Amino acid sequence: MLSGRAARSVSFVLAVLLAAATQSTAQVQPQTPPVNLPPVEVVATRRPEAPHDVPASIEVISGNDLRARGAKSLKDALALATGVAIAPGGDAGPASAVPEFWGLREFDAFLLVVDGVPWGGALNPAVSTVSLRDVERIEILRGPAPVTYGATSFVGVIHVVHTAAAANLRYVEAHGGSFGSGGGALDVAVPSGESWKSRLSGDFDREGFRDTHTSYSRGHSLWRTAKVDGERLTWISADLNVLRQDPASPHPREGASLSSAVPLDANHNPAGAYVNENRIALIGGFERPIRDEATWGTTASYTFSRQRMFRGFLTDISNTPNNAAGFKEKIDINNVYADSHVIWPVFSRVRFMTGADALFASGEARGATFTYTVPLDGSSQAPVAEPASLDKDAGDERRFLGAYTSAEWQPASRFSLSGGLRFNATSERRGEGEEVTHNRLSGGLGAMLGVWEQGVNHVRLFANYRTTFKPAAFDFSLAENEGVLDPETSRSYDGGLKLRAMEGRIDFEASAFRMDFENLVTSTIVNNLPALINAGKTRFKGVEVATELRLPYATYARATYSFHDGRFVDFVQDFGGVPTQLAGNRFEMSARHLASAGLTVAPEHGLIANATVNYTGDRYLDKRNTAVAPAFSTIDAGVGYRTRRAELRLDGRNLSNRRDAVAESEFGDAQYYRMPARTIRTGVVLSY
């Protein structure tokens, strides 16, 4: 799967890491691998459970692992996640990313949760504003969202959990790197009263790219405070993001391949283009013991986002007048989320949870479109006056209400059943149109069987069936007559094996899945503006395998492989005025083969090092399967040194300098964002 050159590079990097591990033995006493891994509060159940105790495909990435690998972005953080591929950038700007789960690469098909709150609310995941600063762990659930989060996701959940307010860890960091990148950060415990504990994180980053007209700057602060009174917990947090982006241009395709008439990193945006956002989120909640030793938990949040965009896309691959179209848009969004639930303790080997939640979203967009002329080679950006009159509008009001209940039953010591049921009541009004309502049930059933148990070692089989419902996505397009699309629905089946051996040193998981999808929302172009359409019936199936090894001397190794097969089952789309049946075609931008391998050496003191290799198989760039993108591999590596109070490190991303197409634009017709060029970053972290 790897080219000869890439294989030699991987061998060299791994050799360096093994040498680092050997050198570390002289400086650090052997660290016994964890025999009994502590449970974490997985997003699937809202209570502390070890991932191997839940009949679902779940993995947890610790904050220590993220810091050991120098992960700063979602792509870096999930580089070794099973069956997950993260395309950096995309239409939301260079600070964003487009994840792929189960072979489906759609911006709104997954759920992003931050500290228990859907990040993006009832609309699209707010990926570009999520901070990986001061993270305790990231939980990854493959498959539909649990009944506790309702009509939000079909293929996966990413839950980012920040360090608790009571933590007394203090860090200051500075870093710099390629293309004028740099920034700094601070994490500190804030003096407070005896009962309340507070923590503040603040960071500023500027990220540059090979294209001199592409960059972003982000200022972020997160304040958390919590009060613990016996078994009673109360918390409040505030998150502020100020994001300024100079957007990149996707690369157009001509026929079966990317156009050779457009140079790499050409930027066809008008001069002064921007994709900016100011976002503030306020979150509060509590947990209380109540009658019969049950626990009552409640979370509520309010988010306001102000987005401003001025950008354009190539519409004609030629040096002709008005070969580009652009738009200016102002979007204001309000989101409210509330959840309240009760968890009863185990009674006759049964544990119950029941609750209700609500997601409210209201957004209003005003904008205008324009055409302009830009050099095909992107040698200069065309000066374009921003439209003064915003004569187009798009609005959406959404209400997602739900009541849910779930139960876990253990009739025998090695066998458990779990299930959940949710009633969804949704309503939506777009612009001045009529309100559309849907009342649907969704839920799932899972089982786990312990085939062999010996201490912490085990072999367990699991299986799942889930049915999911979700109102169609809305992206504030200025295209006219978009209307309310049909809701998306899916039925999914997955199951597999979980193994732990050698007293917790080895973990292994293998699973297979199938998802039958109806009314999947995909993108199209209407009058040079992006619009959304329903995609009839599609099917996704595959196999995913992962293994990880915890070695002495703080060494950790992991490898994954996934086979994904996503196809249209019944979908007719118009191409040049000709209705075309796409049944049997592979889903575009979905790689059949994904693989990753990584090795990390991260002692508390001494030399640290890491390397990660990611392989992405070939994929079709278009729905008609006429354009094939070849397979490619990327290599990331880092090295550094730790003392008791400081850490120095040097990290390289995409060392193989692959520039392959990784995400399709929904704004530019038949245009694709490429993998960013090779970057080098150096930094220092001080603890005090």
Secondary structure, 3 states (H helix, E strand, C coil): CCCHHHHHHHHHHHHHHHHHHHHHCCCCCCCCCCCCCCCEECCCCCCEECHHHCCCEEEEEEHHHHHHCCCCCHHHHCCCCCCCEEEECCCCCCCCEEEEECCECCCCCCEEEECCEECCCCCCCCHHHCCCCCEEEEEEEECCCCCCCCCCCCCEEEEEEECCCCCCCCEEEEEEEHHHEEEEEEEEEECCCCCEEEEEEEEEEEEECCCCCCEEEEEEEEEEEEEEECCEEEEEEEEEEEEEEECCCCEEEECCEECCCCCCCCCCCCCCCEEEEEEEEEEEEEEEECHHHCEEEEEEEEEEEEEEEEEEEECCCCCCCCCEEEEEEEEEEEEEEEEEEEECCCECCEEEEEEEEEEEEEEEEEEEEEEECCCCCCCCCCCCCCCCCCCEEEEEEEEEEEEEEEEEEEEECCEEEEEEEEEEEEEEEECCCCCEEEEEEEEEEEEEEEEEEECCEEEEEEEEEEEEEECCCCCCCCCCCCCCCCCEEEEEEEEEEEEEECCCCEEEEEEEEEEEEECCEEEEEECCEEEEEECCEEEEEEEEEEEEEEECCCEEEEEEEEEEEEEEEECEEEECCEEEECCCCECCCCCCEEEEEEEEECCCCEEEEEEEEEEECCEECCCCCCCEECCEEEEEEEEEEECCCEEEEEEEECCCCCCCEEEECCCCCCEEEECCCCEEEEEEEEEC
